[in-house]
């Protein structure tokens, strides 16, 4: 007898099944349309996306293979892979059996036997993955995982669907006793519990309907629970490499949403896995902020605002969820974020929380409410005096003292690159030595360069991070006009923040201009230039220092721009210098707490300062010197060194200061 399977065996009123199936699909489609309609309310000019091979690659590696889920948590990656492949395989099997029934009968003979065995394996994979998920959350109680009712119901529901499926199969095999039953090995094991085929036959229809209703109900529920990420996550993974088009502040209407289409997809893709909470420096310092809470708050508010049945939802549980969430997350908490991007580094589905927070800040800035008072005062200084530090423009170039430096404004056509000193390096007393050291190194290597002197504007980074986009665009235009007027095409910055702004923020705005109006230039961070000078022999270290140092990766140099090796290569090129790494380094580096406008805010409610956590980790290495390559990090860590009581055991230096010391350029000053 040829192995085969009779469809709807002993099932009456099959028409009722199709009515229920149609209803389930209709509910599913309505839920999907609900989410997509909310997505479409995002900044509309960002909804056109191009085909991306990188997106396809990410879908395969991160979506199907779970590359980012395995990162740092092999157990979670394995569990998720079992659930993903098990669920996807069973869904594909359901599609195949429907095609076999409606289109062409091909599931017979050896094909049917292989089909049956594969579905058994996939079903057991899914069952094992779901059981593992429940154990991790409720038995092992993994700290980063929440234990809400909405986390429990979908997993238990799907678990019951799979178990009922095996029971239905076992009853059918017990009643039919086919020769090929052992190919459906899991169902065959279940069938052994029924020794009487007639009893199995009588139970089969009832259990089949229970399994069908549970399965159809589960499908209908997907858009209305956290499992919607099975659709939103692939979309977000694919969209991640797509460039986001800049929207000039004056062209965005007051009623236009600050979040982009891509932001909204990312918010729906989040499964609240808690990885972002584990690495968030604000959460780690005991501050009342967690990226996951912000995502939930934002998503619920957007659904409340743009849901097609939003007036109905005022009386539904969704509004209650939103109100409860608002009690847990106040909008003012978004100022705690340092925009360090540690959360994005570990997120399995690329949820760009820092970018979403930046846009949420834009909304608060536009409303003029809930802005920290010191930050509001800083923005006023930034607007009036083009710097966040002083109520004056005249001290911009005083950092150089009596050192002769070419002023590119006065010496048009001068050779060399433009050294963009930056607001903090120019005006903060501690960080001015960074600039002086860099200048002494350049003069020692006889590298031609110049600065913009008193005319140097702010790059706009501060305004951009805190959401003051109108001010950012003004400062960007000031910079571009100055670069164009004095033919500046090669720029080296002191600050990773300036470097990142020039490299990654300006291009999207310049792309909106005609090509003839765009100002082309290249930008480097000083650590990249120092590394080049060391490698081409322009800088030679002849005397060993015999010191042990550790290096702190600035967020905007490391995670934002992948500049990890260049500073380390410079450090290790110095004879006698031993570099030891902190526990958190490179992409997993801990933020100093100065980014995202945090330097210009009042003391926030925290158990311990982020900078103190970082400086103590540096001290634990046994190094005598902590090196960094960012003026904001220098400020934050210098203060922490004092408050942590490490002044006598740990010295803090900028990379330029270390190089100048190794070249004996600082001997007279010390």
Rosetta blueprint (number, residue, H / E / L):
1 X L
2 X L
3 X L
4 X L
5 X L
6 X L
7 X L
8 X L
9 X L
10 X L
11 X L
12 X L
13 X L
14 X H
15 X H
16 X H
17 X H
18 X H
19 X H
20 X H
21 X H
22 X H
23 X H
24 X H
25 X H
26 X H
27 X H
28 X H
29 X H
30 X H
31 X H
32 X H
33 X H
34 X H
35 X H
36 X H
37 X H
38 X H
39 X H
40 X L
41 X L
42 X L
43 X E
44 X H
45 X H
46 X H
47 X L
48 X L
49 X L
50 X L
51 X L
52 X L
53 X H
54 X H
55 X H
56 X H
57 X H
58 X H
59 X H
60 X H
61 X H
62 X H
63 X H
64 X H
65 X L
66 X L
67 X H
68 X H
69 X H
70 X H
71 X L
72 X L
73 X L
74 X H
75 X H
76 X H
77 X H
78 X H
79 X H
80 X H
81 X H
82 X H
83 X H
84 X H
85 X H
86 X H
87 X H
88 X H
89 X H
90 X H
91 X H
92 X H
93 X H
94 X H
95 X H
96 X H
97 X H
98 X H
99 X H
100 X H
101 X H
102 X H
103 X L
104 X L
105 X L
106 X L
107 X L
108 X L
109 X H
110 X H
111 X H
112 X H
113 X H
114 X H
115 X H
116 X H
117 X H
118 X H
119 X H
120 X H
121 X H
122 X H
123 X H
124 X H
125 X H
126 X H
127 X H
128 X H
129 X H
130 X H
131 X H
132 X H
133 X H
134 X H
135 X H
136 X H
137 X H
138 X H
139 X H
140 X L
141 X L
142 X L
143 X L
144 X L
145 X L
146 X L
147 X L
148 X L
149 X H
150 X H
151 X H
152 X H
153 X H
154 X H
155 X H
156 X H
157 X H
158 X H
159 X H
160 X H
161 X H
162 X H
163 X H
164 X H
165 X H
166 X H
167 X H
168 X H
169 X H
170 X H
171 X H
172 X H
173 X H
174 X H
175 X H
176 X H
177 X L
178 X L
179 X L
180 X L
181 X H
182 X H
183 X H
184 X L
185 X H
186 X H
187 X H
188 X H
189 X H
190 X H
191 X H
192 X L
193 X L
194 X L
195 X L
196 X L
197 X H
198 X H
199 X H
200 X H
201 X H
202 X H
203 X H
204 X H
205 X H
206 X H
207 X H
208 X H
209 X H
210 X H
211 X H
212 X H
213 X H
214 X H
215 X H
216 X H
217 X H
218 X H
219 X H
220 X H
221 X H
222 X H
223 X H
224 X H
225 X L
226 X H
227 X H
228 X H
229 X H
230 X H
231 X H
232 X H
233 X H
234 X H
235 X H
236 X H
237 X H
238 X H
239 X H
240 X L
241 X L
242 X L
243 X L
244 X L
245 X L
246 X L
247 X L
248 X L
249 X H
250 X H
251 X H
252 X L
253 X L
254 X L
255 X L
256 X L
257 X L
258 X L
259 X L
260 X E
261 X H
262 X H
263 X H
264 X H
265 X H
266 X H
267 X H
268 X H
269 X H
270 X L
271 X L
272 X L
273 X L
274 X L
275 X H
276 X H
277 X H
278 X H
279 X H
280 X L
281 X H
282 X H
283 X H
284 X H
285 X L
286 X L
287 X L
288 X L
289 X L
290 X L
291 X H
292 X H
293 X H
294 X H
295 X H
296 X H
297 X H
298 X H
299 X H
300 X H
301 X H
302 X H
303 X H
304 X H
305 X H
306 X H
307 X L
308 X L
309 X L
310 X H
311 X H
312 X H
313 X H
314 X L
315 X L
316 X L
317 X H
318 X H
319 X H
320 X H
321 X H
322 X H
323 X H
324 X H
325 X H
326 X H
327 X H
328 X H
329 X L
330 X L
331 X H
332 X H
333 X H
334 X H
335 X H
336 X H
337 X L
338 X L
339 X L
340 X L
341 X L
342 X H
343 X H
344 X H
345 X H
346 X H
347 X L
348 X L
349 X L
350 X L
351 X L
352 X L
353 X H
354 X H
355 X H
356 X H
357 X H
358 X H
359 X H
360 X H
361 X H
362 X H
363 X H
364 X H
365 X H
366 X H
367 X H
368 X L
369 X L
370 X L
371 X L
372 X L
373 X H
374 X H
375 X H
376 X H
377 X H
378 X H
379 X H
380 X H
381 X H
382 X H
383 X H
384 X H
385 X H
386 X L
387 X L
388 X L
389 X L
390 X L
391 X L
392 X L
393 X L
394 X L
395 X L
396 X L
397 X L
398 X H
399 X H
400 X H
401 X L
402 X L
403 X L
404 X L
405 X L
406 X L
407 X E
408 X L
409 X L
410 X L
411 X L
412 X L
413 X L
414 X L
415 X L
416 X L
417 X E
418 X E
419 X E
420 X E
421 X L
422 X L
423 X H
424 X H
425 X H
426 X H
427 X H
428 X L
429 X L
430 X L
431 X L
432 X H
433 X H
434 X H
435 X H
436 X H
437 X H
438 X H
439 X H
440 X H
441 X H
442 X H
443 X H
444 X H
445 X L
446 X L
447 X L
448 X L
449 X E
450 X E
451 X E
452 X L
453 X H
454 X H
455 X H
456 X L
457 X L
458 X L
459 X L
460 X L
461 X H
462 X H
463 X H
464 X H
465 X H
466 X L
467 X L
468 X L
469 X H
470 X H
471 X H
472 X H
473 X H
474 X H
475 X H
476 X H
477 X H
478 X H
479 X H
480 X H
481 X H
482 X H
483 X H
484 X H
485 X H
486 X L
487 X L
488 X L
489 X L
490 X E
491 X E
492 X E
493 X E
494 X L
495 X L
496 X H
497 X H
498 X H
499 X H
500 X H
501 X H
502 X H
503 X H
504 X H
505 X H
506 X H
507 X H
508 X H
509 X H
510 X H
511 X L
512 X L
513 X L
514 X L
515 X H
516 X H
517 X H
518 X L
519 X L
520 X L
521 X L
522 X E
523 X E
524 X E
525 X E
526 X H
527 X H
528 X H
529 X H
530 X H
531 X H
532 X H
533 X H
534 X H
535 X H
536 X L
537 X L
538 X L
539 X L
540 X L
541 X L
542 X L
543 X L
544 X L
545 X L
546 X L
547 X E
548 X E
549 X E
550 X E
551 X E
552 X L
553 X L
554 X L
555 X L
556 X L
557 X L
558 X L
559 X L
560 X L
561 X L
562 X L
563 X L
564 X L
565 X H
566 X H
567 X H
568 X H
569 X H
570 X H
571 X H
572 X H
573 X L
574 X L
575 X L
576 X L
577 X E
578 X E
579 X E
580 X L
581 X L
582 X L
583 X L
584 X L
585 X L
586 X H
587 X H
588 X H
589 X L
590 X L
591 X L
592 X L
593 X L
594 X L
595 X L
596 X L
597 X L
598 X H
599 X H
600 X H
601 X L
602 X L
603 X L
604 X L
605 X L
606 X L
607 X L
608 X L
609 X L
610 X H
611 X H
612 X H
613 X H
614 X H
615 X H
616 X H
617 X H
618 X H
619 X H
620 X L
621 X L
622 X L
623 X L
624 X L
625 X E
626 X E
627 X E
628 X E
629 X L
630 X L
631 X H
632 X H
633 X H
634 X H
635 X H
636 X H
637 X H
638 X H
639 X H
640 X H
641 X H
642 X H
643 X H
644 X L
645 X L
646 X L
647 X L
648 X L
649 X L
650 X L
651 X E
652 X E
653 X E
654 X E
655 X H
656 X H
657 X H
658 X H
659 X H
660 X H
661 X H
662 X H
663 X L
664 X L
665 X L
666 X L
667 X L
668 X L
669 X L
670 X L
